[in-house]
Structure formats: structure tokens, C-alpha cells
Amino acid sequence: MKKRHLQLIRLLNHGRRFTAEELAQETGASIRTIQRDMLSLEELGYPIWSVPGTGGGYEMLPNRLLPPLHLREQEAVALYLTLKWMEHIPDVPFGDIRSTLSNWYVNELPHDLAEKIRRLEQNILWLGNKQIPKAPFTKEIYQAVERRNKMKMTYRTTNGQRTFTVAPVGMALLDMKWYVFGLSELGLRQYRIDRIEAIKLLDETFECEDLVTLLQASDERVGVTVQLELTSLGRRLLEDVLPDIEDKNEWDVPEEELPFLSRQLLKAGAEVEVKAPRVLREMMKEHVERLVALYV
């Protein structure tokens, strides 16, 4: 494929119609050359729609093919490993495409590089928890996030089922579990997608800030200072719970997050002691008393 062909594909991917004269001006080619290029690209399988006459021109139809990437060898290997890692993420919104994308990609590479990747594949492994709960609604939620449609969902809580409407702002993968962040009258909340039992996308749309902006705003909530005394084992056990745990003994935590934090701190058992605030110490004592009652 010529360099000019790639330039034409990038222009047509902008989602608007170009006249042959506009494409000629952009590429420095003649109008006749552009017309030949369009025929060549159509023969290569690009879904180009040509409209004759005044006001006509060329545009790319939906479900278009994207221009190929020009990668160095290390970049090609890195991209393959990324695609392979993606296969291990449960319930990716794009469905079965994740299980075929890496194979399709490696089959397009030169033979020597494909062989190198196949050798690497036997020595670079992704090991982890195989008992990851299924989250079958990721595709529908992704569509709601993309289209900005509100959704009605039935959610399994610790107190039973609840059905409510949320504006799905975004999604996140945390500890190999999918979460959806939804706005409702309760504000911004996160819900584990594997705990959603039913979902219905509504015609009603919504407008709001992006998820990154909303999360940054939620981090600005008034917090309390949490002081912990940790053993070296305690720091290791809680390294996924608190940031910079190797260097810190104090954290600023939103007050409404303390109940959740107290349950997380139980992971470390006697390897952690809450020094402050008092309300968090009381929560830990309540957890301990309930545990003791179970085993007396």
C-alpha cells in the first residue's frame, strides 16, 4: 500500500465526505490519480462510497477497516502480549473477539517474528485466580456507557435485591472484577457487575462529566486522618488496600469509606492496629467481637 493510500484512508476516517479535488489538494496528487486510488482501495476491501455529480465525493462507510500500523519488532511483540493478556480478562465487553484477535494478529506478521512470538508464549504466562465470578452484563453496560443511556438494574445487595435506575458514567476493572460507576439520587456509586441480576437499557439519555473527573471530585470529599501501626507482614497484606503503604502510617480517608476500610483491615488480623480515628477503632472492635462470638 502506498503512503498516499494511507493518507487517504486517514482523511476518509474523519467521518465526512471529501471531493476528489479536496483529496487531491490534501495529498498533492492529481484528480485522476485520486480516482484511480479510490478504485484501488475499494479492490483492497475498504468500504468507500462514491457519490457522483455536484455535491458528490467520497466517504467511508460504517464498520470501516482501519489503516495498518507500522511497528518495530519490539512494538509488535509488545502489542501481541497485550492482546494475549486481554484474553484473560473476564467478560470483556466486546465478547468473543478477544479470543481471536491475538491469533489473527500474529498470523499477519512475518514468519520469523510469528515464530519468535510463539516461543515467547510458552515462557510468559498469566497466572492468577481462576475462580473469577461471571459478569455477563458487561456488553450491555458498555453500550449504555458509550451511548449515555440510563439503565434500570436489579442488584443483589447484602440485604437482598434492589431495583433502581442509574446513569452509567463508566466502567473499571479492579482485581479482575468489573464495576460500573452510576449516578443516581445517592450520588456516584460503584456496583460490581457480577452482582447485577437483570438490566434494561432505557431510551432516556444523560449528560455529565467523564468518570475520571467525577472520581477526582469524589476524592476531594472531607476526610479523616487514619493512623495505623503495621508490622512488615501487615504492610504486605494490605498493599492493595492503601496507597504508598511501604512508606506511610497515615492516610486521609473520606468518612463514609471507613466501614469499608474496617472490613479490608481485617485481612491483616493482628498485623495492624488502628490508632486513630476512634470511630474506626470502634468498628474494628465490633468486627472482632462478632468473630469471637462465632468461635466461642
Backbone bond lengths (Angstrom), bond angles and torsions (degrees), N, CA, C in turn:
res aa  C-N    CA-C-N  psi(-1)  N-CA   C-N-CA  omega(-1)  CA-C   N-CA-C  phi
1 M - - - 1.460 - - 1.527 109.35 -
2 K 1.320 115.67 132.68 1.454 120.17 -178.06 1.532 110.79 -74.26
3 K 1.336 114.82 156.50 1.460 120.19 177.94 1.526 110.60 -58.99
4 R 1.328 116.86 -36.09 1.470 120.51 179.95 1.523 110.97 -65.64
5 H 1.344 116.57 -35.52 1.465 120.35 177.98 1.535 110.66 -61.41
6 L 1.335 116.61 -43.27 1.463 120.47 178.71 1.519 111.07 -62.89
7 Q 1.326 115.59 -38.94 1.465 119.81 178.64 1.533 110.28 -64.35
8 L 1.315 116.87 -40.14 1.469 120.84 179.14 1.533 111.02 -65.21
9 I 1.335 116.16 -40.76 1.466 119.61 179.84 1.524 110.15 -63.48
10 R 1.327 117.03 -42.02 1.464 120.15 179.57 1.531 110.69 -63.32
11 L 1.314 116.76 -39.59 1.465 119.72 178.58 1.528 111.17 -64.60
12 L 1.334 116.80 -46.88 1.462 120.75 -177.91 1.527 111.80 -67.63
13 N 1.329 117.02 -25.38 1.470 120.51 178.45 1.526 112.26 -73.16
14 H 1.325 117.94 -3.93 1.466 120.49 177.44 1.515 112.48 -72.30
15 G 1.360 117.12 -10.11 1.450 119.98 173.75 1.519 114.66 87.53
16 R 1.322 118.31 19.07 1.467 120.67 177.65 1.525 109.26 -133.94
17 R 1.326 114.93 167.19 1.455 120.78 -178.83 1.533 110.16 -88.68
18 F 1.328 115.67 135.48 1.465 122.12 177.50 1.519 109.04 -116.89
19 T 1.312 116.20 139.18 1.459 119.38 171.49 1.522 108.94 -79.08
20 A 1.327 115.35 161.31 1.470 119.36 177.82 1.523 110.29 -61.19
21 E 1.356 116.17 -35.23 1.464 119.87 179.62 1.529 110.61 -65.67
22 E 1.347 118.19 -40.91 1.467 121.44 178.68 1.521 110.82 -63.52
23 L 1.341 116.24 -42.93 1.470 120.03 179.79 1.522 110.75 -66.16
24 A 1.327 116.38 -35.62 1.473 119.98 177.86 1.524 110.62 -65.43
25 Q 1.328 116.10 -40.75 1.465 119.64 179.44 1.528 110.85 -66.59
26 E 1.325 117.34 -38.95 1.468 121.43 -178.47 1.519 112.01 -67.92
27 T 1.332 116.95 -35.12 1.466 120.72 -173.67 1.524 113.45 -101.46
28 G 1.347 116.92 -14.75 1.458 119.55 -177.41 1.508 113.75 79.92
29 A 1.343 116.89 12.59 1.462 121.23 179.39 1.531 109.64 -99.19
30 S 1.324 116.68 170.75 1.461 120.94 177.04 1.525 109.43 -81.49
31 I 1.335 115.76 161.66 1.469 119.88 178.63 1.525 110.13 -62.73
32 R 1.314 118.23 -39.47 1.469 120.74 178.94 1.530 110.79 -62.61
33 T 1.347 115.93 -39.32 1.476 118.99 177.60 1.527 110.87 -63.99
34 I 1.329 116.80 -41.29 1.465 120.61 178.24 1.521 110.70 -60.62
35 Q 1.323 116.88 -42.26 1.467 120.22 179.85 1.529 110.75 -62.59
36 R 1.336 116.72 -39.80 1.469 119.87 176.98 1.530 110.06 -66.43
37 D 1.346 116.17 -40.75 1.466 119.79 179.25 1.531 111.42 -60.52
38 M 1.322 116.80 -40.79 1.463 120.01 179.99 1.523 111.14 -61.81
39 L 1.327 116.05 -41.10 1.469 119.50 177.32 1.526 110.82 -64.19
40 S 1.335 116.35 -40.56 1.468 120.15 179.60 1.525 111.30 -63.15
41 L 1.344 116.75 -43.07 1.459 120.61 -179.68 1.529 111.37 -66.52
42 E 1.325 117.03 -37.20 1.468 120.09 176.04 1.525 110.12 -62.00
43 E 1.333 117.01 -41.55 1.470 120.51 179.32 1.518 111.64 -65.27
44 L 1.349 117.22 -28.94 1.460 121.33 177.62 1.532 112.31 -77.99
45 G 1.345 117.09 -5.55 1.458 120.02 176.14 1.511 115.58 105.15
46 Y 1.327 118.12 2.37 1.465 120.11 179.24 1.532 109.44 -75.84
47 P 1.341 117.87 128.75 1.470 120.78 -175.49 1.530 111.94 -78.73
48 I 1.328 115.83 75.26 1.462 121.50 -178.12 1.522 108.88 -94.62
49 W 1.321 114.52 130.46 1.463 120.98 179.64 1.519 108.35 -106.39
50 S 1.316 116.85 123.29 1.464 120.90 179.21 1.524 109.47 -108.19
51 V 1.325 115.95 134.33 1.464 122.62 179.88 1.522 107.78 -117.49
52 P 1.352 118.47 115.43 1.470 120.27 -177.86 1.525 112.28 -78.09
53 G 1.309 116.39 164.90 1.456 122.10 172.60 1.507 113.97 87.11
54 T 1.355 114.25 -176.90 1.458 121.21 179.59 1.529 109.97 -62.55
55 G 1.326 116.12 133.24 1.467 120.34 -177.69 1.514 113.21 81.57
56 G 1.330 116.86 1.32 1.463 120.84 179.82 1.512 112.02 -84.79
57 G 1.310 115.15 -167.55 1.453 120.46 -179.80 1.517 111.05 151.55
58 Y 1.315 116.54 -153.50 1.459 122.41 -176.89 1.523 110.01 -125.74
59 E 1.333 115.80 141.84 1.461 120.76 172.91 1.519 109.26 -149.50
60 M 1.336 115.39 161.29 1.454 121.45 -178.89 1.521 108.99 -94.79
61 L 1.317 116.69 131.41 1.456 121.04 178.47 1.533 110.43 -75.16
62 P 1.352 117.72 162.42 1.486 119.81 175.89 1.522 111.00 -58.96
63 N 1.351 115.11 165.10 1.472 122.63 -177.36 1.524 110.89 58.63
64 R 1.332 114.89 37.45 1.449 120.72 -176.99 1.528 111.06 -72.98
65 L 1.322 115.31 157.86 1.455 121.19 172.06 1.519 108.01 -82.67
66 L 1.297 115.81 145.28 1.460 120.54 179.57 1.514 109.95 -97.08
67 P 1.318 117.73 152.81 1.473 119.75 -179.72 1.524 110.92 -64.40
68 P 1.334 116.99 148.71 1.469 119.49 -179.38 1.527 111.43 -67.39
69 L 1.336 114.44 153.35 1.459 120.22 175.53 1.521 109.56 -87.58
70 H 1.314 116.02 145.85 1.462 120.70 174.55 1.523 107.19 -106.86
71 L 1.337 116.15 106.49 1.459 121.34 -170.92 1.520 111.12 -117.97
72 R 1.330 114.94 146.43 1.469 119.64 166.85 1.522 107.84 -75.35
73 E 1.351 116.15 166.82 1.464 119.66 -174.98 1.529 111.69 -59.91
74 Q 1.340 117.56 -45.45 1.460 120.05 -179.82 1.522 111.45 -62.22
75 E 1.334 116.55 -38.37 1.462 120.32 178.99 1.522 110.90 -66.34
76 A 1.336 116.84 -37.76 1.461 120.76 179.07 1.526 110.91 -64.80
77 V 1.331 116.75 -41.82 1.465 120.53 178.09 1.526 110.41 -65.77
78 A 1.345 116.63 -43.73 1.461 120.64 -179.76 1.527 110.91 -61.23
79 L 1.340 117.19 -40.62 1.459 120.45 179.23 1.524 110.89 -65.61
80 Y 1.336 116.85 -40.48 1.463 119.18 178.45 1.526 111.44 -62.72
81 L 1.337 116.95 -44.94 1.460 119.77 179.95 1.528 111.07 -62.91
82 T 1.338 116.66 -34.97 1.463 120.35 176.92 1.520 110.56 -64.51
83 L 1.334 116.67 -44.42 1.462 120.48 178.55 1.527 110.97 -63.92
84 K 1.337 115.87 -38.56 1.466 119.65 -179.78 1.522 110.53 -66.74
85 W 1.343 116.44 -40.59 1.469 120.30 177.37 1.515 110.45 -61.13
86 M 1.322 116.66 -36.26 1.462 121.14 -178.84 1.525 111.55 -60.33
87 E 1.332 117.36 -30.11 1.461 120.82 179.63 1.521 112.15 -63.23
88 H 1.326 117.24 -21.96 1.461 121.09 -177.35 1.524 112.35 -90.79
89 I 1.329 117.33 -6.78 1.461 119.93 176.12 1.517 107.89 -79.24
90 P 1.317 118.94 125.84 1.471 120.23 -176.18 1.519 111.82 -72.16
91 D 1.324 115.48 142.47 1.466 122.30 169.56 1.521 113.22 52.21
92 V 1.329 116.01 49.59 1.458 120.07 174.77 1.532 108.25 -61.20
93 P 1.346 117.90 136.82 1.470 119.76 -175.06 1.526 115.09 -54.53
94 F 1.344 117.63 -24.01 1.459 119.19 -175.77 1.529 113.37 -87.26
95 G 1.330 116.67 8.84 1.461 120.39 172.96 1.512 113.90 70.30
96 D 1.344 115.97 -138.58 1.465 121.50 -171.28 1.520 113.56 -72.16
97 I 1.326 117.71 -8.06 1.465 119.98 -178.49 1.521 111.32 -58.16
98 R 1.348 116.94 -30.39 1.465 119.38 -176.50 1.527 111.73 -65.72
99 S 1.350 118.23 -28.80 1.469 120.69 -176.19 1.521 112.32 -82.69
100 T 1.321 118.28 -11.42 1.466 120.96 -178.77 1.526 113.02 -114.02
101 L 1.335 117.17 -18.04 1.458 120.26 -172.70 1.523 112.34 -63.65
102 S 1.340 117.63 -43.51 1.463 119.90 -178.20 1.526 111.31 -67.07
103 N 1.334 117.27 -38.22 1.466 120.14 178.53 1.524 110.99 -66.78
104 W 1.338 116.13 -42.25 1.463 119.57 177.72 1.524 110.20 -61.09
105 Y 1.311 115.92 -42.09 1.464 121.19 -177.56 1.530 111.36 -64.28
106 V 1.327 116.77 -49.26 1.466 119.24 -175.41 1.527 111.18 -67.52
107 N 1.330 117.67 -28.79 1.461 120.04 178.67 1.525 112.76 -71.69
108 E 1.336 116.93 -15.80 1.458 120.97 177.42 1.529 112.58 -89.11
109 L 1.332 117.06 -7.01 1.460 120.80 -176.84 1.523 111.22 -85.29
110 P 1.329 117.87 159.14 1.468 120.47 173.63 1.529 110.73 -56.12
111 H 1.331 115.53 150.58 1.464 120.24 -172.36 1.526 112.78 -58.01
112 D 1.336 118.19 -43.11 1.461 120.16 -176.46 1.534 111.15 -65.75
113 L 1.350 116.21 -37.26 1.460 119.52 179.19 1.527 110.62 -72.55
114 A 1.324 116.96 -37.02 1.470 120.26 177.12 1.522 110.51 -62.31
115 E 1.339 117.18 -40.54 1.470 120.89 177.97 1.526 111.06 -65.54
116 K 1.315 116.85 -39.43 1.467 120.47 178.31 1.531 110.08 -61.94
117 I 1.316 116.45 -42.55 1.462 120.42 179.82 1.522 110.71 -65.55
118 R 1.305 118.16 -40.54 1.472 120.91 -179.92 1.524 111.05 -64.48
119 R 1.339 116.89 -33.84 1.469 119.18 175.72 1.528 110.17 -68.51
120 L 1.327 116.12 -43.68 1.463 120.13 178.50 1.521 111.83 -60.25
121 E 1.321 115.44 -34.95 1.461 120.68 -175.90 1.525 111.94 -61.27
122 Q 1.307 117.33 -26.64 1.466 120.96 179.08 1.526 112.38 -82.84
123 N 1.329 117.11 -8.49 1.464 120.51 -176.10 1.523 113.96 -120.43
124 I 1.319 117.40 -8.45 1.456 121.55 176.32 1.519 107.64 -117.12
125 L 1.314 116.31 110.75 1.465 121.66 -172.04 1.520 110.67 -117.34
126 W 1.310 116.38 154.78 1.463 123.57 173.61 1.526 106.99 -113.67
127 L 1.326 115.52 104.61 1.449 121.00 -177.62 1.520 108.82 -109.46
128 G 1.281 116.76 142.37 1.463 119.33 -179.98 1.504 111.11 179.14
129 N 1.312 115.18 -168.11 1.452 121.82 -177.64 1.524 110.09 -68.58
130 K 1.327 116.20 120.09 1.455 120.13 178.96 1.526 111.63 -86.76
131 Q 1.325 117.94 -10.96 1.463 121.61 -178.24 1.525 110.35 -93.65
132 I 1.298 116.20 56.50 1.463 121.34 -179.48 1.525 108.03 -88.80
133 P 1.338 117.88 127.34 1.466 119.15 -178.29 1.524 112.08 -63.58
134 K 1.318 116.08 144.15 1.455 121.55 178.76 1.524 110.01 -71.55
135 A 1.333 115.28 141.38 1.463 121.08 177.47 1.532 107.66 -129.69
136 P 1.338 116.78 77.92 1.473 120.40 -169.53 1.517 115.92 -70.51
137 F 1.346 118.33 -9.09 1.460 119.27 -175.66 1.536 112.91 -98.28
138 T 1.334 118.06 13.73 1.469 119.44 -177.36 1.524 111.71 -62.29
139 K 1.317 117.90 -37.44 1.467 120.36 -178.00 1.529 110.51 -65.45
140 E 1.341 117.18 -46.36 1.464 120.54 -179.43 1.528 111.03 -64.30
141 I 1.336 116.06 -39.99 1.466 119.34 -179.61 1.520 110.67 -68.78
142 Y 1.319 116.97 -39.09 1.464 120.05 175.59 1.527 110.42 -57.64
143 Q 1.332 116.85 -43.19 1.463 120.40 178.98 1.529 111.03 -63.08
144 A 1.339 116.81 -40.17 1.465 120.42 179.01 1.526 110.64 -65.33
145 V 1.339 116.97 -40.29 1.466 121.13 178.02 1.523 110.12 -64.21
146 E 1.322 116.52 -44.99 1.458 121.94 -176.88 1.533 111.16 -65.82
147 R 1.326 116.80 -41.95 1.465 121.21 -175.47 1.521 112.89 -90.08
148 R 1.339 117.07 -7.11 1.460 121.98 -177.43 1.529 111.06 60.63
149 N 1.351 115.44 45.78 1.464 121.54 174.76 1.517 110.11 -100.20
150 K 1.318 116.38 134.73 1.460 119.10 171.83 1.520 109.46 -66.98
151 M 1.328 116.79 158.87 1.451 119.81 179.77 1.524 110.44 -140.93
152 K 1.312 114.11 148.32 1.457 121.68 176.35 1.518 107.35 -103.90
153 M 1.321 117.23 125.51 1.462 118.50 -176.39 1.521 111.96 -134.13
154 T 1.308 114.51 148.49 1.462 122.57 172.99 1.522 106.98 -101.33
155 Y 1.328 115.75 121.57 1.467 121.77 -170.76 1.523 109.75 -120.26
156 R 1.325 115.64 138.65 1.469 121.62 179.74 1.522 109.35 -91.31
157 T 1.315 117.16 109.15 1.461 122.32 178.11 1.516 109.53 -102.79
158 T 1.328 116.11 176.20 1.469 119.97 177.85 1.526 111.58 -67.52
159 N 1.341 115.94 -18.52 1.466 120.43 179.93 1.520 112.40 -104.90
160 G 1.330 117.25 16.62 1.450 120.75 179.61 1.518 112.68 108.84
161 Q 1.339 116.37 -173.16 1.458 121.61 -177.43 1.522 111.55 -75.82
162 R 1.352 114.58 144.96 1.462 121.59 171.88 1.518 108.03 -136.29
163 T 1.333 115.57 141.04 1.461 120.51 176.61 1.522 108.27 -117.93
164 F 1.318 116.48 127.00 1.455 120.50 -178.79 1.527 109.64 -155.26
165 T 1.333 115.64 168.22 1.463 122.63 -177.95 1.521 109.57 -107.19
166 V 1.339 116.46 134.77 1.462 121.56 178.05 1.520 109.51 -134.57
167 A 1.311 115.03 158.25 1.462 122.46 170.50 1.529 106.93 -98.24
168 P 1.343 118.87 106.48 1.467 121.00 -175.94 1.521 111.93 -74.24
169 V 1.309 116.01 103.10 1.461 121.71 -175.48 1.520 111.44 -75.88
170 G 1.334 117.01 -39.12 1.457 119.42 -176.83 1.516 111.34 -172.24
171 M 1.326 114.67 179.75 1.469 122.11 -178.97 1.516 109.24 -129.38
172 A 1.342 115.36 158.90 1.463 120.27 176.83 1.521 108.92 -149.68
173 L 1.316 115.94 148.42 1.462 122.38 175.00 1.519 107.43 -107.15
174 L 1.321 117.03 117.93 1.455 122.63 -177.95 1.515 109.11 -131.79
175 D 1.346 116.27 122.49 1.463 121.17 -178.23 1.526 110.92 52.22
176 M 1.360 115.69 40.77 1.466 123.49 177.82 1.527 112.46 63.42
177 K 1.305 116.71 23.49 1.467 121.69 174.19 1.518 108.40 -122.51
178 W 1.332 116.92 135.91 1.455 121.94 179.77 1.522 110.46 -84.52
179 Y 1.332 115.47 137.83 1.463 122.63 175.66 1.525 108.16 -125.61
180 V 1.332 115.82 147.80 1.451 121.24 169.80 1.525 107.61 -114.67
181 F 1.314 116.72 136.37 1.464 122.36 177.09 1.522 107.50 -99.66
182 G 1.343 115.98 120.46 1.447 120.38 -175.94 1.510 112.53 -123.56
183 L 1.336 115.39 142.15 1.461 122.19 175.35 1.525 109.07 -97.58
184 S 1.322 116.51 133.29 1.457 122.42 176.14 1.517 107.71 -147.73
185 E 1.346 116.17 -167.97 1.463 119.17 177.70 1.525 111.38 -64.55
186 L 1.329 117.34 -15.89 1.464 121.68 178.14 1.527 112.14 -87.04
187 G 1.332 116.71 -2.75 1.452 120.46 -176.84 1.522 110.89 95.73
188 L 1.324 117.09 -156.75 1.464 121.87 -179.59 1.518 109.43 -84.94
189 R 1.331 116.14 123.60 1.462 121.92 179.06 1.523 109.24 -132.68
190 Q 1.329 116.17 152.61 1.457 119.88 176.08 1.521 109.45 -110.17
191 Y 1.339 115.00 142.00 1.456 121.51 -176.09 1.524 108.78 -130.23
192 R 1.314 116.68 132.94 1.458 120.03 175.59 1.517 109.18 -72.46
193 I 1.334 115.71 126.36 1.461 119.42 -173.59 1.527 111.36 -68.76
194 D 1.333 118.06 -28.23 1.465 118.66 178.89 1.525 112.28 -69.76
195 R 1.336 117.04 -11.69 1.464 120.06 177.65 1.528 112.66 -97.01
196 I 1.322 116.47 1.69 1.462 120.59 175.84 1.531 108.41 -83.39
197 E 1.316 116.61 126.70 1.462 120.86 -175.31 1.525 112.78 -101.99
198 A 1.311 118.00 -21.94 1.464 121.55 176.60 1.520 108.42 -156.51
199 I 1.317 115.48 151.95 1.465 119.23 -177.40 1.517 109.37 -149.64
200 K 1.325 115.79 145.03 1.462 121.48 176.04 1.518 108.39 -140.12
201 L 1.339 116.25 121.37 1.453 120.61 176.83 1.518 109.41 -78.07
202 L 1.323 116.45 130.55 1.453 122.13 -177.53 1.524 110.73 -97.27
203 D 1.329 115.98 159.56 1.461 120.60 178.22 1.530 111.33 -74.76
204 E 1.323 116.43 -21.26 1.462 120.84 -177.84 1.530 110.50 -69.41
205 T 1.322 116.67 130.03 1.461 121.40 178.79 1.527 109.84 -101.88
206 F 1.329 115.67 172.30 1.463 120.84 179.88 1.519 109.60 -143.76
207 E 1.324 115.25 159.94 1.458 122.78 175.67 1.520 108.47 -126.97
208 C 1.308 117.29 135.31 1.468 121.03 177.51 1.521 109.11 -164.87
209 E 1.323 115.78 175.29 1.461 121.24 175.26 1.527 109.78 -66.90
210 D 1.333 116.48 163.16 1.456 119.66 176.56 1.521 110.11 -72.29
211 L 1.335 116.55 165.60 1.459 121.77 -173.76 1.525 111.86 -62.45
212 V 1.330 117.08 -40.44 1.470 119.65 -179.48 1.523 110.48 -59.44
213 T 1.323 116.97 -44.69 1.466 121.06 179.79 1.518 110.92 -64.14
214 L 1.332 117.17 -42.66 1.465 120.90 -179.62 1.529 111.50 -64.90
215 L 1.323 116.79 -39.62 1.467 119.76 179.66 1.524 110.91 -68.38
216 Q 1.326 116.54 -37.47 1.464 119.66 176.78 1.519 110.56 -63.29
217 A 1.332 116.29 -38.80 1.466 120.00 178.42 1.516 110.76 -67.25
218 S 1.350 117.25 -37.81 1.467 119.92 179.94 1.520 111.15 -68.95
219 D 1.341 116.96 -27.66 1.465 119.98 177.37 1.530 111.98 -70.86
220 E 1.329 116.46 -14.61 1.461 120.38 179.83 1.525 112.38 -88.91
221 R 1.363 116.30 8.29 1.463 119.40 177.03 1.524 110.41 -63.37
222 V 1.329 115.64 152.59 1.465 120.42 178.32 1.527 108.55 -64.00
223 G 1.325 115.46 128.58 1.451 119.36 -176.93 1.511 112.64 -120.65
224 V 1.331 114.82 174.78 1.462 121.88 175.93 1.524 107.57 -119.35
225 T 1.309 116.29 154.03 1.457 120.74 -179.74 1.523 109.75 -84.32
226 V 1.323 115.33 121.62 1.460 122.08 177.07 1.525 108.39 -100.75
227 Q 1.328 116.29 122.77 1.465 122.03 177.86 1.526 109.05 -112.31
228 L 1.326 115.01 129.17 1.458 120.45 -178.61 1.522 110.14 -126.77
229 E 1.320 114.67 148.36 1.460 120.57 168.60 1.519 106.85 -112.33
230 L 1.333 115.61 120.04 1.460 121.07 -170.92 1.517 111.24 -124.08
231 T 1.316 116.01 141.10 1.456 120.26 167.91 1.523 108.22 -81.68
232 S 1.330 116.84 170.77 1.469 119.26 178.49 1.526 110.72 -62.61
233 L 1.347 116.34 -36.50 1.462 119.57 176.93 1.528 110.28 -67.19
234 G 1.336 116.80 -38.75 1.457 120.51 178.54 1.523 111.68 -61.33
235 R 1.328 116.28 -39.90 1.466 119.07 178.08 1.524 111.19 -63.65
236 R 1.311 115.82 -38.48 1.462 118.43 179.27 1.525 110.95 -68.23
237 L 1.330 117.22 -40.73 1.463 121.33 -178.12 1.525 112.11 -66.65
238 L 1.331 116.37 -27.41 1.466 120.34 -175.28 1.527 112.97 -109.46
239 E 1.328 117.84 15.75 1.461 119.83 -175.53 1.527 112.77 -66.05
240 D 1.341 117.51 -21.15 1.461 120.10 177.54 1.527 112.18 -93.26
241 V 1.324 116.76 -0.24 1.460 121.04 -176.10 1.521 111.52 -99.89
242 L 1.344 116.19 -44.91 1.462 121.15 -175.06 1.531 110.49 -121.25
243 P 1.326 118.60 137.53 1.469 121.11 -178.91 1.529 111.93 -71.71
244 D 1.325 116.11 148.04 1.472 122.88 175.20 1.528 111.87 53.26
245 I 1.320 116.24 39.80 1.461 119.44 -173.59 1.523 112.36 -70.71
246 E 1.322 117.95 -18.41 1.462 120.39 178.19 1.528 111.63 -69.81
247 D 1.329 116.65 -25.04 1.470 120.04 -172.88 1.524 114.17 -115.09
248 K 1.335 118.41 -11.09 1.458 119.91 -170.57 1.531 112.29 -119.48
249 N 1.338 114.39 155.75 1.458 121.82 171.90 1.535 111.29 -124.07
250 E 1.351 116.04 -4.60 1.460 120.45 -179.28 1.529 109.92 -130.70
251 W 1.351 115.10 142.51 1.455 121.19 177.73 1.525 109.48 -140.17
252 D 1.310 116.19 147.33 1.458 121.62 174.04 1.532 107.61 -94.62
253 V 1.332 116.81 116.16 1.468 122.32 -173.20 1.527 109.16 -124.23
254 P 1.351 118.52 131.74 1.471 119.90 175.17 1.528 110.33 -56.36
255 E 1.303 116.19 137.46 1.468 120.49 -173.74 1.525 112.14 -58.58
256 E 1.342 117.27 -36.56 1.464 119.29 -178.47 1.525 112.68 -70.11
257 E 1.346 117.96 -12.41 1.461 121.24 178.53 1.531 112.89 -90.06
258 L 1.327 117.69 -5.41 1.468 120.10 -176.70 1.527 113.55 -61.46
259 P 1.340 120.37 -42.01 1.470 118.30 178.05 1.524 112.79 -58.54
260 F 1.337 117.06 -41.83 1.455 120.28 178.29 1.525 110.73 -66.00
261 L 1.353 117.11 -42.97 1.461 120.82 179.55 1.520 110.94 -61.33
262 S 1.330 117.59 -38.77 1.470 120.23 -178.78 1.524 111.06 -60.73
263 R 1.328 116.82 -39.43 1.473 119.47 178.04 1.518 111.38 -69.21
264 Q 1.339 116.51 -34.84 1.461 119.79 178.05 1.532 111.24 -66.92
265 L 1.332 116.70 -37.39 1.462 120.66 -178.71 1.519 112.02 -66.32
266 L 1.319 117.02 -22.00 1.471 120.06 177.73 1.524 111.75 -61.23
267 K 1.341 116.73 -23.34 1.472 119.69 179.22 1.519 111.67 -56.20
268 A 1.324 116.14 -33.17 1.466 120.18 -174.39 1.531 112.42 -90.85
269 G 1.318 118.34 -7.60 1.458 120.48 178.32 1.516 112.52 55.51
270 A 1.332 115.44 -130.06 1.467 120.66 -177.85 1.528 112.74 -78.58
271 E 1.331 117.60 2.07 1.467 120.90 178.84 1.528 111.93 -81.34
272 V 1.340 117.18 -1.30 1.463 121.60 178.29 1.523 109.04 -138.44
273 E 1.331 115.68 138.56 1.466 120.84 173.47 1.519 108.53 -126.90
274 V 1.342 116.06 128.62 1.457 120.93 176.86 1.523 108.25 -80.97
275 K 1.322 116.70 121.33 1.464 122.52 177.25 1.529 110.93 -91.79
276 A 1.333 116.51 -35.72 1.470 121.71 -179.30 1.525 106.78 -161.38
277 P 1.345 115.95 153.30 1.464 129.09 2.65 1.533 110.82 -82.97
278 R 1.291 115.13 170.52 1.463 120.39 -177.30 1.533 111.36 -63.00
279 V 1.342 115.97 -37.48 1.456 118.82 -178.07 1.527 111.16 -62.46
280 L 1.331 117.52 -34.60 1.459 120.29 178.02 1.517 110.60 -72.42
281 R 1.339 117.59 -37.07 1.470 120.61 175.10 1.530 109.82 -59.45
282 E 1.330 117.00 -42.28 1.469 120.16 -179.92 1.524 111.06 -64.44
283 M 1.311 116.41 -38.04 1.470 119.55 177.31 1.521 110.94 -62.41
284 M 1.338 116.51 -42.67 1.462 120.34 179.71 1.528 110.69 -64.39
285 K 1.328 116.98 -39.42 1.461 120.58 178.75 1.530 110.37 -63.33
286 E 1.329 116.96 -39.74 1.465 119.90 178.80 1.525 111.25 -63.86
287 H 1.341 116.32 -41.52 1.469 119.29 177.39 1.533 110.72 -61.41
288 V 1.329 115.92 -43.61 1.468 120.37 -178.49 1.526 110.55 -64.47
289 E 1.311 116.92 -42.78 1.467 120.09 179.89 1.526 111.11 -61.96
290 R 1.316 116.48 -39.49 1.466 119.16 177.86 1.511 111.64 -66.31
291 L 1.356 116.13 -36.94 1.467 119.68 177.78 1.530 111.08 -66.22
292 V 1.322 115.09 -44.94 1.468 119.46 179.79 1.513 110.41 -60.46
293 A 1.341 117.11 -41.41 1.463 120.86 -179.69 1.525 111.91 -61.69
294 L 1.326 116.58 -30.12 1.467 119.61 179.46 1.517 112.93 -70.59
295 Y 1.340 116.21 -28.06 1.469 119.15 -171.63 1.524 113.51 -112.98
296 V 1.300 118.61 4.99 1.476 120.91 177.86 1.531 108.99 -77.59
